[in-house]
């Protein structure tokens, strides 16, 4: 169903609507790294039931944690668009940075200087060995989106994020956004 552009760092991956792997069902993954050694990404739209304050000692309790993927669930990763506030982040696409000074990020959140529209936290990540992602794309498991609004990254409603990302791919994909979660219930 999907014909895709080649993936690169900063690409969004959109899962095909009926992907069987529950880790990636109706998911949008931002590729943080994609090279000859493999691929690392974060699922943007799978919010967990945990808050950052459940796993990090901090004062502010309203920062959600997202499931970044099935690898290394005991580690926290984050994306932000505040390089002037958080040093040492890696630019991955337009104004989106991966990582940086974590202690500074927590301090800025506690001080009310960073908001959920500027930073997003994840437990775990998604990873592919060399060539694995390309093979999955060739099998039509993913659509690759290389030119998108970075506002999508910080949407908090997971289903809306998936739909908006599909719609932004253009008319060829927009109709997929209306597919039911389970075609058997339609």
C-alpha positions as CSV (number, residue, x, y, z in Angstrom):
1,X,0.0,0.0,0.0
2,X,2.8,2.4,0.9
3,X,5.4,3.6,-1.6
4,X,8.0,5.6,0.2
5,X,10.9,7.9,0.0
6,X,14.2,6.7,1.3
7,X,14.5,7.2,5.1
8,X,17.1,9.6,6.6
9,X,17.8,11.2,10.0
10,X,14.8,13.4,10.8
11,X,12.3,11.4,8.7
12,X,9.0,10.4,10.1
13,X,7.9,6.7,9.7
14,X,4.2,6.1,9.6
15,X,3.1,2.5,10.2
16,X,0.7,0.9,7.7
17,X,-2.8,1.0,9.3
18,X,-3.0,-2.7,10.2
19,X,0.5,-3.5,11.3
20,X,0.5,-6.7,13.3
21,X,3.4,-5.7,15.6
22,X,1.6,-4.2,18.7
23,X,4.7,-2.1,19.4
24,X,4.1,-0.1,16.3
25,X,0.4,-0.2,15.7
26,X,-0.7,3.1,14.2
27,X,2.6,4.7,15.2
28,X,4.6,7.7,14.1
29,X,8.3,7.3,14.6
30,X,10.9,10.1,14.4
31,X,14.2,8.8,13.1
32,X,16.9,10.3,15.4
33,X,19.8,8.4,13.7
34,X,19.9,6.5,10.4
35,X,23.2,5.3,9.0
36,X,25.2,2.3,7.9
37,X,25.3,1.1,11.6
38,X,21.5,1.0,11.8
39,X,18.6,3.2,12.8
40,X,17.3,4.6,16.1
41,X,13.9,6.3,16.4
42,X,11.3,7.4,19.0
43,X,7.6,6.6,18.7
44,X,5.9,10.0,19.0
45,X,2.3,9.0,19.7
46,X,2.3,6.2,22.3
47,X,1.7,7.9,25.6
48,X,2.3,5.8,28.7
49,X,0.3,6.0,31.9
50,X,3.4,7.4,33.6
51,X,4.5,11.0,34.2
52,X,8.1,12.1,34.2
53,X,7.8,12.8,37.9
54,X,7.0,9.1,38.5
55,X,10.6,8.1,37.4
56,X,12.6,11.3,38.0
57,X,12.8,13.3,41.3
58,X,11.2,16.6,40.4
59,X,8.6,19.2,41.5
60,X,6.4,19.4,38.4
61,X,4.1,16.5,37.9
62,X,2.4,17.1,34.6
63,X,5.0,16.0,32.0
64,X,3.8,12.8,30.2
65,X,6.1,10.0,29.3
66,X,5.8,8.3,25.9
67,X,6.8,4.8,24.9
68,X,9.7,5.5,22.5
69,X,9.9,1.8,21.5
70,X,10.5,-1.7,22.6
71,X,14.2,-1.3,23.3
72,X,15.8,-0.2,26.6
73,X,12.6,0.6,28.6
74,X,14.7,1.6,31.6
75,X,16.2,4.6,29.9
76,X,14.8,8.1,29.3
77,X,15.2,9.9,26.0
78,X,13.9,13.2,24.9
79,X,13.3,15.6,22.0
80,X,13.1,19.3,22.3
81,X,13.1,22.6,20.4
82,X,14.9,24.7,22.9
83,X,18.6,24.6,22.0
84,X,19.2,28.0,23.6
85,X,18.0,26.5,26.9
86,X,19.3,23.0,26.7
87,X,22.9,22.6,25.6
88,X,24.5,19.7,23.7
89,X,21.4,18.4,22.0
90,X,21.8,16.9,18.5
91,X,19.9,18.6,15.7
92,X,18.0,15.9,13.9
93,X,15.5,17.9,11.8
94,X,14.8,21.6,11.3
95,X,14.2,22.8,14.9
96,X,14.0,19.4,16.6
97,X,16.9,18.3,18.9
98,X,17.6,14.9,20.5
99,X,19.0,14.9,24.0
100,X,21.3,17.3,25.7
101,X,21.9,18.3,29.3
102,X,19.2,16.3,31.1
103,X,19.8,17.9,34.6
104,X,19.4,21.3,33.0
105,X,16.1,20.2,31.3
106,X,14.7,19.0,34.6
107,X,15.8,22.2,36.4
108,X,14.1,24.4,33.7
109,X,10.9,22.4,33.9
110,X,10.9,22.8,37.7
111,X,11.4,26.5,37.3
112,X,8.5,26.7,34.8
113,X,10.9,27.8,32.0
114,X,10.2,24.7,29.7
115,X,6.7,23.5,28.7
116,X,5.3,20.4,27.1
117,X,5.2,22.3,23.8
118,X,9.0,22.5,23.8
119,X,10.1,19.1,25.2
120,X,8.8,15.5,25.0
121,X,10.1,12.5,27.1
122,X,10.3,8.8,26.1
123,X,10.9,5.5,27.8
124,X,12.9,3.3,25.5
125,X,13.5,3.6,21.8
126,X,12.9,1.8,18.5
127,X,15.9,0.3,16.8
128,X,16.7,-1.4,13.5
129,X,19.9,-3.3,12.5
130,X,21.6,-2.3,9.3
131,X,19.3,-2.9,6.3
132,X,16.3,-4.0,8.5
133,X,14.3,-0.8,8.2
134,X,14.9,-0.6,4.4
135,X,13.5,-4.2,4.1
136,X,10.4,-3.3,6.2
137,X,9.8,-0.2,4.0
138,X,10.1,-2.4,0.8
139,X,7.5,-4.7,2.4
140,X,5.2,-1.7,2.7
141,X,5.2,-1.7,6.5
142,X,6.1,2.0,6.7
143,X,5.5,5.2,4.8
144,X,8.5,7.7,5.0
145,X,7.7,11.4,5.4
146,X,10.7,13.6,4.8
147,X,9.1,17.1,4.7
148,X,6.6,17.8,7.5
149,X,5.7,20.4,10.0
150,X,7.7,20.0,13.2
151,X,4.5,20.9,15.1
152,X,3.5,17.3,14.6
153,X,6.3,16.2,16.9
154,X,4.8,17.8,20.0
155,X,1.1,16.9,19.5
156,X,-0.1,15.1,22.6
157,X,-3.1,13.2,21.2
158,X,-1.6,10.0,19.7
159,X,-4.4,9.1,17.3
160,X,-4.6,12.7,16.1
161,X,-0.8,12.8,15.5
162,X,-1.0,9.6,13.4
163,X,-3.9,11.0,11.4
164,X,-2.4,14.5,10.9
165,X,0.9,12.9,9.8
166,X,-0.9,10.8,7.2
167,X,-2.9,13.7,5.9
168,X,0.2,15.8,5.6
169,X,1.7,13.1,3.2
170,X,-0.9,14.2,0.7
171,X,-4.1,12.9,-1.0
172,X,-2.6,9.5,-1.8
173,X,-2.5,8.8,2.0
174,X,-5.1,11.0,3.5
175,X,-7.9,8.5,3.1
176,X,-5.9,6.0,5.2
177,X,-6.3,8.3,8.2
178,X,-10.0,7.4,8.3
179,X,-9.4,3.6,8.4
180,X,-10.9,2.1,11.6
181,X,-8.5,0.7,14.1
182,X,-10.0,-2.8,13.6
183,X,-11.6,-3.4,10.2
184,X,-13.5,-6.3,11.7
185,X,-15.5,-3.9,13.8
186,X,-16.6,-1.8,10.9
